[in-house]
Amino acid sequence: MPDAVQQPPDPSRERLAAALAVAAEALAEMVTRALAQPEPGLTPGQFRALVLLVTRGPQRIVDVSADLGVVSSSGTRLSERLVRRGLVARGPSGTDRRAVRLTLTPAGRRLVEQVLDRVVAAVPQALHAPLADALAALARAAAPPPDDPPSPSGVPGDMPQSSDVPGELRHP
């Protein structure tokens, strides 16, 4: 079998890859600075868990743990800290008596909005609209195919309703 002909590198692909890497690092730094202020007093992992609940709605602890890339016991400890601060509430799954479901509280939603407001404030006003459009397009491209469940649980009863997530934060 003949060797496959190597294609020359695509400069636009390489430019996009480099830009994505730089943008991801810049966004992570902006969030880290916003989290470093006395309020909100969250770790990056806690903030990410809250963002998952804002964008996806109530989730089982096991699913949040999987999305964060941590073992279930670490996800449980993280959720317990958020519950003690009144940022999330624990409740039954509704479809699995053994599972615990996390729901964002109004205080948790306000804290996420506060951090995101700090991040947005660091972006020059002239970039707001084009950056929002580009990020929305990126989110649409990254969305799972229609046949894939939007949550690791795949349990329809654990899926957020579109009305549960504010439009500006809703996962496309």
Secondary structure, 3 states (H helix, E strand, C coil): CCCCCCCCCCHHHHHHHHHHHHHHHHHHHHHHHHHHCCCCCCCHHHHHHHHHHHHHCCEEHHHHHHHHCCCHHHHHHHHHHHHHCCCEEEEECCCCCCCEEEEECHHHHHHHHHHHHHHHHCCCHHHHHHHHHHHHHHHHHHCCCCCCCCCCCCCHHHCCCHHHCCCCCCCC
